[in-house]
């Protein structure tokens, strides 16, 4: 996990107006923290000793009047999660068939329907 990648994610979160989680650390605060503590963080992650902060739970009212429970990650935990997701996606996505459309970035129902229609037009 490269320091530059973590800092890039923190900057993107700042632009997206990330709201602090349980620990009240902003994305900018997390960026500064990473600058100072990167080596220690990396060692904790490699040794399996990193402990995520508690999640902050809250409810939102849905249009039908019912409530939906949501949780919010702390800035540092979100940065780590996004970095791990990006790394694992780069590692595993080439293993998937080009015809898989679920759960892959930039693919979904629309691309599946488009591929189906193109295939049906070629093979009537």
HELIX and SHEET records of a PDB file:
HELIX    1   1 UNK A    3  UNK A   15  1                                  13    
HELIX    2   2 UNK A   27  UNK A   47  1                                  21    
HELIX    3   3 UNK A   75  UNK A   92  1                                  18    
HELIX    4   4 UNK A   93  UNK A   95  5                                   3    
HELIX    5   5 UNK A  109  UNK A  122  1                                  14    
SHEET    1   A 2 UNK A  56  UNK A  61  0                                        
SHEET    2   A 2 UNK A  67  UNK A  72 -1                                        
END                                                                             
